[in-house]
Amino acid sequence: MDSSSPGKAILIVEDNPDIRDTFRTLFELEGFDVQLAANGEDALASLARSDEAPCLILLDLSMPVMDGWEFLDVLRSREQGAEIPVTVLSANVDANVSRDLRTRYGCRVLPKPASVDTLLDVVRSYQHAGPGPTLH
């Protein structure tokens, strides 16, 4: 993550390249430093390379290699990972799954597809929270 934009880094974890590119364009236009990962394993590697945590992780649940559930288990097991806000975007989340994501992992949950206005509102709500925790 680029330390020149404290509090403005977002990590998008999504296996669909078209969705990743659309999100990157949308959030870069809002002034965010956007990092991309195709799955949970890539996301953990991105976090490991960074000195500062993102202000927000946007996470898909259904991905190859390491899905969103596995990623959340690993992320939340780490001291610094427990502090990073995560918003889950998924097309297949019912009320029970949504409740589990909120209570077990502290995630905000949005249905997929989410409107541009909704996505921008979510991201902007974390924009001024300041930089994320130091990862190293």
Chimera marker file (.cmm) of the C-alpha trace (Angstrom):
<marker_set name="trace">
<marker id="1" x="0.000" y="0.000" z="0.000" r="1" g="1" b="0" radius="0.5"/>
<marker id="2" x="1.225" y="3.471" z="-0.743" r="1" g="1" b="0" radius="0.5"/>
<marker id="3" x="2.146" y="5.305" z="2.433" r="1" g="1" b="0" radius="0.5"/>
<marker id="4" x="1.773" y="8.625" z="0.607" r="1" g="1" b="0" radius="0.5"/>
<marker id="5" x="-2.006" y="8.348" z="1.017" r="1" g="1" b="0" radius="0.5"/>
<marker id="6" x="-2.491" y="7.550" z="4.711" r="1" g="1" b="0" radius="0.5"/>
<marker id="7" x="-5.992" y="6.302" z="5.418" r="1" g="1" b="0" radius="0.5"/>
<marker id="8" x="-6.837" y="6.087" z="1.733" r="1" g="1" b="0" radius="0.5"/>
<marker id="9" x="-5.710" y="2.587" z="0.775" r="1" g="1" b="0" radius="0.5"/>
<marker id="10" x="-8.261" y="-0.063" z="-0.162" r="1" g="1" b="0" radius="0.5"/>
<marker id="11" x="-7.615" y="-3.729" z="-0.804" r="1" g="1" b="0" radius="0.5"/>
<marker id="12" x="-10.083" y="-5.335" z="-3.211" r="1" g="1" b="0" radius="0.5"/>
<marker id="13" x="-10.190" y="-9.133" z="-3.025" r="1" g="1" b="0" radius="0.5"/>
<marker id="14" x="-12.206" y="-10.387" z="-5.991" r="1" g="1" b="0" radius="0.5"/>
<marker id="15" x="-11.614" y="-13.186" z="-8.479" r="1" g="1" b="0" radius="0.5"/>
<marker id="16" x="-13.537" y="-11.574" z="-11.352" r="1" g="1" b="0" radius="0.5"/>
<marker id="17" x="-11.064" y="-9.356" z="-13.253" r="1" g="1" b="0" radius="0.5"/>
<marker id="18" x="-13.814" y="-7.154" z="-14.720" r="1" g="1" b="0" radius="0.5"/>
<marker id="19" x="-15.209" y="-6.387" z="-11.256" r="1" g="1" b="0" radius="0.5"/>
<marker id="20" x="-11.694" y="-5.753" z="-9.888" r="1" g="1" b="0" radius="0.5"/>
<marker id="21" x="-10.936" y="-3.315" z="-12.706" r="1" g="1" b="0" radius="0.5"/>
<marker id="22" x="-14.266" y="-1.530" z="-12.322" r="1" g="1" b="0" radius="0.5"/>
<marker id="23" x="-13.734" y="-1.127" z="-8.570" r="1" g="1" b="0" radius="0.5"/>
<marker id="24" x="-10.166" y="0.067" z="-9.093" r="1" g="1" b="0" radius="0.5"/>
<marker id="25" x="-11.281" y="2.735" z="-11.572" r="1" g="1" b="0" radius="0.5"/>
<marker id="26" x="-14.171" y="3.855" z="-9.355" r="1" g="1" b="0" radius="0.5"/>
<marker id="27" x="-12.101" y="4.174" z="-6.190" r="1" g="1" b="0" radius="0.5"/>
<marker id="28" x="-9.016" y="5.663" z="-7.851" r="1" g="1" b="0" radius="0.5"/>
<marker id="29" x="-11.269" y="8.419" z="-9.191" r="1" g="1" b="0" radius="0.5"/>
<marker id="30" x="-12.169" y="9.052" z="-5.536" r="1" g="1" b="0" radius="0.5"/>
<marker id="31" x="-8.472" y="9.444" z="-4.678" r="1" g="1" b="0" radius="0.5"/>
<marker id="32" x="-7.848" y="6.043" z="-3.104" r="1" g="1" b="0" radius="0.5"/>
<marker id="33" x="-4.735" y="3.942" z="-3.473" r="1" g="1" b="0" radius="0.5"/>
<marker id="34" x="-6.259" y="0.668" z="-4.696" r="1" g="1" b="0" radius="0.5"/>
<marker id="35" x="-4.563" y="-2.691" z="-4.316" r="1" g="1" b="0" radius="0.5"/>
<marker id="36" x="-5.998" y="-5.764" z="-6.031" r="1" g="1" b="0" radius="0.5"/>
<marker id="37" x="-5.987" y="-9.443" z="-5.141" r="1" g="1" b="0" radius="0.5"/>
<marker id="38" x="-7.594" y="-12.320" z="-7.057" r="1" g="1" b="0" radius="0.5"/>
<marker id="39" x="-8.101" y="-14.491" z="-3.952" r="1" g="1" b="0" radius="0.5"/>
<marker id="40" x="-7.440" y="-14.663" z="-0.240" r="1" g="1" b="0" radius="0.5"/>
<marker id="41" x="-3.908" y="-15.975" z="-0.657" r="1" g="1" b="0" radius="0.5"/>
<marker id="42" x="-2.995" y="-13.044" z="-2.912" r="1" g="1" b="0" radius="0.5"/>
<marker id="43" x="-4.591" y="-10.668" z="-0.397" r="1" g="1" b="0" radius="0.5"/>
<marker id="44" x="-2.544" y="-12.050" z="2.500" r="1" g="1" b="0" radius="0.5"/>
<marker id="45" x="0.614" y="-11.694" z="0.394" r="1" g="1" b="0" radius="0.5"/>
<marker id="46" x="-0.316" y="-8.084" z="-0.405" r="1" g="1" b="0" radius="0.5"/>
<marker id="47" x="-0.830" y="-7.341" z="3.276" r="1" g="1" b="0" radius="0.5"/>
<marker id="48" x="2.500" y="-8.974" z="4.133" r="1" g="1" b="0" radius="0.5"/>
<marker id="49" x="4.319" y="-6.713" z="1.642" r="1" g="1" b="0" radius="0.5"/>
<marker id="50" x="2.770" y="-3.588" z="3.127" r="1" g="1" b="0" radius="0.5"/>
<marker id="51" x="3.877" y="-1.563" z="6.121" r="1" g="1" b="0" radius="0.5"/>
<marker id="52" x="0.430" y="-0.083" z="6.674" r="1" g="1" b="0" radius="0.5"/>
<marker id="53" x="-2.943" y="-1.784" z="6.623" r="1" g="1" b="0" radius="0.5"/>
<marker id="54" x="-5.638" y="-0.562" z="4.245" r="1" g="1" b="0" radius="0.5"/>
<marker id="55" x="-8.458" y="1.547" z="5.630" r="1" g="1" b="0" radius="0.5"/>
<marker id="56" x="-10.853" y="-1.044" z="4.152" r="1" g="1" b="0" radius="0.5"/>
<marker id="57" x="-10.885" y="-4.475" z="2.535" r="1" g="1" b="0" radius="0.5"/>
<marker id="58" x="-13.656" y="-5.225" z="0.031" r="1" g="1" b="0" radius="0.5"/>
<marker id="59" x="-13.993" y="-9.000" z="-0.040" r="1" g="1" b="0" radius="0.5"/>
<marker id="60" x="-15.756" y="-11.515" z="-2.243" r="1" g="1" b="0" radius="0.5"/>
<marker id="61" x="-16.563" y="-14.829" z="-0.543" r="1" g="1" b="0" radius="0.5"/>
<marker id="62" x="-16.507" y="-17.252" z="-3.487" r="1" g="1" b="0" radius="0.5"/>
<marker id="63" x="-13.000" y="-17.396" z="-4.941" r="1" g="1" b="0" radius="0.5"/>
<marker id="64" x="-10.545" y="-20.087" z="-6.006" r="1" g="1" b="0" radius="0.5"/>
<marker id="65" x="-7.317" y="-20.927" z="-4.135" r="1" g="1" b="0" radius="0.5"/>
<marker id="66" x="-8.412" y="-19.307" z="-0.834" r="1" g="1" b="0" radius="0.5"/>
<marker id="67" x="-12.007" y="-18.173" z="-0.474" r="1" g="1" b="0" radius="0.5"/>
<marker id="68" x="-13.276" y="-15.272" z="1.599" r="1" g="1" b="0" radius="0.5"/>
<marker id="69" x="-14.103" y="-17.445" z="4.611" r="1" g="1" b="0" radius="0.5"/>
<marker id="70" x="-10.569" y="-18.862" z="4.807" r="1" g="1" b="0" radius="0.5"/>
<marker id="71" x="-9.113" y="-15.388" z="4.305" r="1" g="1" b="0" radius="0.5"/>
<marker id="72" x="-11.214" y="-14.001" z="7.167" r="1" g="1" b="0" radius="0.5"/>
<marker id="73" x="-10.133" y="-16.846" z="9.469" r="1" g="1" b="0" radius="0.5"/>
<marker id="74" x="-6.454" y="-16.084" z="8.814" r="1" g="1" b="0" radius="0.5"/>
<marker id="75" x="-6.857" y="-12.305" z="8.853" r="1" g="1" b="0" radius="0.5"/>
<marker id="76" x="-8.799" y="-12.221" z="12.118" r="1" g="1" b="0" radius="0.5"/>
<marker id="77" x="-6.345" y="-14.623" z="13.788" r="1" g="1" b="0" radius="0.5"/>
<marker id="78" x="-3.616" y="-12.006" z="13.387" r="1" g="1" b="0" radius="0.5"/>
<marker id="79" x="-3.372" y="-9.230" z="15.938" r="1" g="1" b="0" radius="0.5"/>
<marker id="80" x="-3.287" y="-6.402" z="13.385" r="1" g="1" b="0" radius="0.5"/>
<marker id="81" x="-5.783" y="-8.143" z="11.100" r="1" g="1" b="0" radius="0.5"/>
<marker id="82" x="-8.495" y="-7.934" z="13.729" r="1" g="1" b="0" radius="0.5"/>
<marker id="83" x="-8.494" y="-4.135" z="13.360" r="1" g="1" b="0" radius="0.5"/>
<marker id="84" x="-8.910" y="-3.889" z="9.582" r="1" g="1" b="0" radius="0.5"/>
<marker id="85" x="-12.493" y="-3.140" z="8.484" r="1" g="1" b="0" radius="0.5"/>
<marker id="86" x="-13.871" y="-5.650" z="5.988" r="1" g="1" b="0" radius="0.5"/>
<marker id="87" x="-16.946" y="-5.272" z="3.812" r="1" g="1" b="0" radius="0.5"/>
<marker id="88" x="-18.119" y="-8.481" z="2.179" r="1" g="1" b="0" radius="0.5"/>
<marker id="89" x="-19.756" y="-8.258" z="-1.242" r="1" g="1" b="0" radius="0.5"/>
<marker id="90" x="-21.561" y="-11.435" z="-2.225" r="1" g="1" b="0" radius="0.5"/>
<marker id="91" x="-24.494" y="-12.519" z="-4.360" r="1" g="1" b="0" radius="0.5"/>
<marker id="92" x="-25.244" y="-15.542" z="-2.182" r="1" g="1" b="0" radius="0.5"/>
<marker id="93" x="-25.585" y="-14.259" z="1.360" r="1" g="1" b="0" radius="0.5"/>
<marker id="94" x="-28.762" y="-15.017" z="3.265" r="1" g="1" b="0" radius="0.5"/>
<marker id="95" x="-29.729" y="-13.567" z="6.657" r="1" g="1" b="0" radius="0.5"/>
<marker id="96" x="-27.947" y="-16.321" z="8.627" r="1" g="1" b="0" radius="0.5"/>
<marker id="97" x="-24.701" y="-15.988" z="6.683" r="1" g="1" b="0" radius="0.5"/>
<marker id="98" x="-24.864" y="-12.216" z="6.945" r="1" g="1" b="0" radius="0.5"/>
<marker id="99" x="-25.362" y="-12.443" z="10.713" r="1" g="1" b="0" radius="0.5"/>
<marker id="100" x="-22.448" y="-14.893" z="10.986" r="1" g="1" b="0" radius="0.5"/>
<marker id="101" x="-20.162" y="-12.560" z="9.039" r="1" g="1" b="0" radius="0.5"/>
<marker id="102" x="-21.117" y="-9.632" z="11.263" r="1" g="1" b="0" radius="0.5"/>
<marker id="103" x="-20.855" y="-11.414" z="14.607" r="1" g="1" b="0" radius="0.5"/>
<marker id="104" x="-17.967" y="-13.800" z="13.941" r="1" g="1" b="0" radius="0.5"/>
<marker id="105" x="-15.766" y="-11.508" z="11.847" r="1" g="1" b="0" radius="0.5"/>
<marker id="106" x="-17.122" y="-7.994" z="12.391" r="1" g="1" b="0" radius="0.5"/>
<marker id="107" x="-17.829" y="-7.523" z="8.685" r="1" g="1" b="0" radius="0.5"/>
<marker id="108" x="-20.269" y="-5.253" z="6.965" r="1" g="1" b="0" radius="0.5"/>
<marker id="109" x="-22.193" y="-7.189" z="4.304" r="1" g="1" b="0" radius="0.5"/>
<marker id="110" x="-23.503" y="-5.860" z="1.000" r="1" g="1" b="0" radius="0.5"/>
<marker id="111" x="-25.419" y="-7.772" z="-1.646" r="1" g="1" b="0" radius="0.5"/>
<marker id="112" x="-23.770" y="-8.143" z="-5.014" r="1" g="1" b="0" radius="0.5"/>
<marker id="113" x="-24.241" y="-6.290" z="-7.228" r="1" g="1" b="0" radius="0.5"/>
<marker id="114" x="-24.159" y="-3.193" z="-5.048" r="1" g="1" b="0" radius="0.5"/>
<marker id="115" x="-24.954" y="0.209" z="-6.493" r="1" g="1" b="0" radius="0.5"/>
<marker id="116" x="-22.134" y="2.642" z="-7.176" r="1" g="1" b="0" radius="0.5"/>
<marker id="117" x="-23.631" y="5.064" z="-4.636" r="1" g="1" b="0" radius="0.5"/>
<marker id="118" x="-23.702" y="2.364" z="-1.950" r="1" g="1" b="0" radius="0.5"/>
<marker id="119" x="-20.104" y="1.353" z="-2.639" r="1" g="1" b="0" radius="0.5"/>
<marker id="120" x="-18.926" y="4.949" z="-2.552" r="1" g="1" b="0" radius="0.5"/>
<marker id="121" x="-20.815" y="5.600" z="0.708" r="1" g="1" b="0" radius="0.5"/>
<marker id="122" x="-19.151" y="2.569" z="2.322" r="1" g="1" b="0" radius="0.5"/>
<marker id="123" x="-15.679" y="3.470" z="1.133" r="1" g="1" b="0" radius="0.5"/>
<marker id="124" x="-16.034" y="7.137" z="2.046" r="1" g="1" b="0" radius="0.5"/>
<marker id="125" x="-17.140" y="6.169" z="5.559" r="1" g="1" b="0" radius="0.5"/>
<marker id="126" x="-13.660" y="4.689" z="6.139" r="1" g="1" b="0" radius="0.5"/>
<marker id="127" x="-11.743" y="7.374" z="4.251" r="1" g="1" b="0" radius="0.5"/>
<marker id="128" x="-11.309" y="9.685" z="7.220" r="1" g="1" b="0" radius="0.5"/>
<marker id="129" x="-10.680" y="7.000" z="9.801" r="1" g="1" b="0" radius="0.5"/>
<marker id="130" x="-6.960" y="7.584" z="9.386" r="1" g="1" b="0" radius="0.5"/>
<marker id="131" x="-4.332" y="5.072" z="8.383" r="1" g="1" b="0" radius="0.5"/>
<marker id="132" x="-4.831" y="1.453" z="9.223" r="1" g="1" b="0" radius="0.5"/>
<marker id="133" x="-2.735" y="-0.321" z="11.813" r="1" g="1" b="0" radius="0.5"/>
<marker id="134" x="0.953" y="-0.877" z="11.164" r="1" g="1" b="0" radius="0.5"/>
<marker id="135" x="1.441" y="-4.425" z="9.939" r="1" g="1" b="0" radius="0.5"/>
<marker id="136" x="5.082" y="-5.008" z="10.894" r="1" g="1" b="0" radius="0.5"/>
<link id1="1" id2="2" r="1" g="1" b="0" radius="0.2"/>
<link id1="2" id2="3" r="1" g="1" b="0" radius="0.2"/>
<link id1="3" id2="4" r="1" g="1" b="0" radius="0.2"/>
<link id1="4" id2="5" r="1" g="1" b="0" radius="0.2"/>
<link id1="5" id2="6" r="1" g="1" b="0" radius="0.2"/>
<link id1="6" id2="7" r="1" g="1" b="0" radius="0.2"/>
<link id1="7" id2="8" r="1" g="1" b="0" radius="0.2"/>
<link id1="8" id2="9" r="1" g="1" b="0" radius="0.2"/>
<link id1="9" id2="10" r="1" g="1" b="0" radius="0.2"/>
<link id1="10" id2="11" r="1" g="1" b="0" radius="0.2"/>
<link id1="11" id2="12" r="1" g="1" b="0" radius="0.2"/>
<link id1="12" id2="13" r="1" g="1" b="0" radius="0.2"/>
<link id1="13" id2="14" r="1" g="1" b="0" radius="0.2"/>
<link id1="14" id2="15" r="1" g="1" b="0" radius="0.2"/>
<link id1="15" id2="16" r="1" g="1" b="0" radius="0.2"/>
<link id1="16" id2="17" r="1" g="1" b="0" radius="0.2"/>
<link id1="17" id2="18" r="1" g="1" b="0" radius="0.2"/>
<link id1="18" id2="19" r="1" g="1" b="0" radius="0.2"/>
<link id1="19" id2="20" r="1" g="1" b="0" radius="0.2"/>
<link id1="20" id2="21" r="1" g="1" b="0" radius="0.2"/>
<link id1="21" id2="22" r="1" g="1" b="0" radius="0.2"/>
<link id1="22" id2="23" r="1" g="1" b="0" radius="0.2"/>
<link id1="23" id2="24" r="1" g="1" b="0" radius="0.2"/>
<link id1="24" id2="25" r="1" g="1" b="0" radius="0.2"/>
<link id1="25" id2="26" r="1" g="1" b="0" radius="0.2"/>
<link id1="26" id2="27" r="1" g="1" b="0" radius="0.2"/>
<link id1="27" id2="28" r="1" g="1" b="0" radius="0.2"/>
<link id1="28" id2="29" r="1" g="1" b="0" radius="0.2"/>
<link id1="29" id2="30" r="1" g="1" b="0" radius="0.2"/>
<link id1="30" id2="31" r="1" g="1" b="0" radius="0.2"/>
<link id1="31" id2="32" r="1" g="1" b="0" radius="0.2"/>
<link id1="32" id2="33" r="1" g="1" b="0" radius="0.2"/>
<link id1="33" id2="34" r="1" g="1" b="0" radius="0.2"/>
<link id1="34" id2="35" r="1" g="1" b="0" radius="0.2"/>
<link id1="35" id2="36" r="1" g="1" b="0" radius="0.2"/>
<link id1="36" id2="37" r="1" g="1" b="0" radius="0.2"/>
<link id1="37" id2="38" r="1" g="1" b="0" radius="0.2"/>
<link id1="38" id2="39" r="1" g="1" b="0" radius="0.2"/>
<link id1="39" id2="40" r="1" g="1" b="0" radius="0.2"/>
<link id1="40" id2="41" r="1" g="1" b="0" radius="0.2"/>
<link id1="41" id2="42" r="1" g="1" b="0" radius="0.2"/>
<link id1="42" id2="43" r="1" g="1" b="0" radius="0.2"/>
<link id1="43" id2="44" r="1" g="1" b="0" radius="0.2"/>
<link id1="44" id2="45" r="1" g="1" b="0" radius="0.2"/>
<link id1="45" id2="46" r="1" g="1" b="0" radius="0.2"/>
<link id1="46" id2="47" r="1" g="1" b="0" radius="0.2"/>
<link id1="47" id2="48" r="1" g="1" b="0" radius="0.2"/>
<link id1="48" id2="49" r="1" g="1" b="0" radius="0.2"/>
<link id1="49" id2="50" r="1" g="1" b="0" radius="0.2"/>
<link id1="50" id2="51" r="1" g="1" b="0" radius="0.2"/>
<link id1="51" id2="52" r="1" g="1" b="0" radius="0.2"/>
<link id1="52" id2="53" r="1" g="1" b="0" radius="0.2"/>
<link id1="53" id2="54" r="1" g="1" b="0" radius="0.2"/>
<link id1="54" id2="55" r="1" g="1" b="0" radius="0.2"/>
<link id1="55" id2="56" r="1" g="1" b="0" radius="0.2"/>
<link id1="56" id2="57" r="1" g="1" b="0" radius="0.2"/>
<link id1="57" id2="58" r="1" g="1" b="0" radius="0.2"/>
<link id1="58" id2="59" r="1" g="1" b="0" radius="0.2"/>
<link id1="59" id2="60" r="1" g="1" b="0" radius="0.2"/>
<link id1="60" id2="61" r="1" g="1" b="0" radius="0.2"/>
<link id1="61" id2="62" r="1" g="1" b="0" radius="0.2"/>
<link id1="62" id2="63" r="1" g="1" b="0" radius="0.2"/>
<link id1="63" id2="64" r="1" g="1" b="0" radius="0.2"/>
<link id1="64" id2="65" r="1" g="1" b="0" radius="0.2"/>
<link id1="65" id2="66" r="1" g="1" b="0" radius="0.2"/>
<link id1="66" id2="67" r="1" g="1" b="0" radius="0.2"/>
<link id1="67" id2="68" r="1" g="1" b="0" radius="0.2"/>
<link id1="68" id2="69" r="1" g="1" b="0" radius="0.2"/>
<link id1="69" id2="70" r="1" g="1" b="0" radius="0.2"/>
<link id1="70" id2="71" r="1" g="1" b="0" radius="0.2"/>
<link id1="71" id2="72" r="1" g="1" b="0" radius="0.2"/>
<link id1="72" id2="73" r="1" g="1" b="0" radius="0.2"/>
<link id1="73" id2="74" r="1" g="1" b="0" radius="0.2"/>
<link id1="74" id2="75" r="1" g="1" b="0" radius="0.2"/>
<link id1="75" id2="76" r="1" g="1" b="0" radius="0.2"/>
<link id1="76" id2="77" r="1" g="1" b="0" radius="0.2"/>
<link id1="77" id2="78" r="1" g="1" b="0" radius="0.2"/>
<link id1="78" id2="79" r="1" g="1" b="0" radius="0.2"/>
<link id1="79" id2="80" r="1" g="1" b="0" radius="0.2"/>
<link id1="80" id2="81" r="1" g="1" b="0" radius="0.2"/>
<link id1="81" id2="82" r="1" g="1" b="0" radius="0.2"/>
<link id1="82" id2="83" r="1" g="1" b="0" radius="0.2"/>
<link id1="83" id2="84" r="1" g="1" b="0" radius="0.2"/>
<link id1="84" id2="85" r="1" g="1" b="0" radius="0.2"/>
<link id1="85" id2="86" r="1" g="1" b="0" radius="0.2"/>
<link id1="86" id2="87" r="1" g="1" b="0" radius="0.2"/>
<link id1="87" id2="88" r="1" g="1" b="0" radius="0.2"/>
<link id1="88" id2="89" r="1" g="1" b="0" radius="0.2"/>
<link id1="89" id2="90" r="1" g="1" b="0" radius="0.2"/>
<link id1="90" id2="91" r="1" g="1" b="0" radius="0.2"/>
<link id1="91" id2="92" r="1" g="1" b="0" radius="0.2"/>
<link id1="92" id2="93" r="1" g="1" b="0" radius="0.2"/>
<link id1="93" id2="94" r="1" g="1" b="0" radius="0.2"/>
<link id1="94" id2="95" r="1" g="1" b="0" radius="0.2"/>
<link id1="95" id2="96" r="1" g="1" b="0" radius="0.2"/>
<link id1="96" id2="97" r="1" g="1" b="0" radius="0.2"/>
<link id1="97" id2="98" r="1" g="1" b="0" radius="0.2"/>
<link id1="98" id2="99" r="1" g="1" b="0" radius="0.2"/>
<link id1="99" id2="100" r="1" g="1" b="0" radius="0.2"/>
<link id1="100" id2="101" r="1" g="1" b="0" radius="0.2"/>
<link id1="101" id2="102" r="1" g="1" b="0" radius="0.2"/>
<link id1="102" id2="103" r="1" g="1" b="0" radius="0.2"/>
<link id1="103" id2="104" r="1" g="1" b="0" radius="0.2"/>
<link id1="104" id2="105" r="1" g="1" b="0" radius="0.2"/>
<link id1="105" id2="106" r="1" g="1" b="0" radius="0.2"/>
<link id1="106" id2="107" r="1" g="1" b="0" radius="0.2"/>
<link id1="107" id2="108" r="1" g="1" b="0" radius="0.2"/>
<link id1="108" id2="109" r="1" g="1" b="0" radius="0.2"/>
<link id1="109" id2="110" r="1" g="1" b="0" radius="0.2"/>
<link id1="110" id2="111" r="1" g="1" b="0" radius="0.2"/>
<link id1="111" id2="112" r="1" g="1" b="0" radius="0.2"/>
<link id1="112" id2="113" r="1" g="1" b="0" radius="0.2"/>
<link id1="113" id2="114" r="1" g="1" b="0" radius="0.2"/>
<link id1="114" id2="115" r="1" g="1" b="0" radius="0.2"/>
<link id1="115" id2="116" r="1" g="1" b="0" radius="0.2"/>
<link id1="116" id2="117" r="1" g="1" b="0" radius="0.2"/>
<link id1="117" id2="118" r="1" g="1" b="0" radius="0.2"/>
<link id1="118" id2="119" r="1" g="1" b="0" radius="0.2"/>
<link id1="119" id2="120" r="1" g="1" b="0" radius="0.2"/>
<link id1="120" id2="121" r="1" g="1" b="0" radius="0.2"/>
<link id1="121" id2="122" r="1" g="1" b="0" radius="0.2"/>
<link id1="122" id2="123" r="1" g="1" b="0" radius="0.2"/>
<link id1="123" id2="124" r="1" g="1" b="0" radius="0.2"/>
<link id1="124" id2="125" r="1" g="1" b="0" radius="0.2"/>
<link id1="125" id2="126" r="1" g="1" b="0" radius="0.2"/>
<link id1="126" id2="127" r="1" g="1" b="0" radius="0.2"/>
<link id1="127" id2="128" r="1" g="1" b="0" radius="0.2"/>
<link id1="128" id2="129" r="1" g="1" b="0" radius="0.2"/>
<link id1="129" id2="130" r="1" g="1" b="0" radius="0.2"/>
<link id1="130" id2="131" r="1" g="1" b="0" radius="0.2"/>
<link id1="131" id2="132" r="1" g="1" b="0" radius="0.2"/>
<link id1="132" id2="133" r="1" g="1" b="0" radius="0.2"/>
<link id1="133" id2="134" r="1" g="1" b="0" radius="0.2"/>
<link id1="134" id2="135" r="1" g="1" b="0" radius="0.2"/>
<link id1="135" id2="136" r="1" g="1" b="0" radius="0.2"/>
</marker_set>
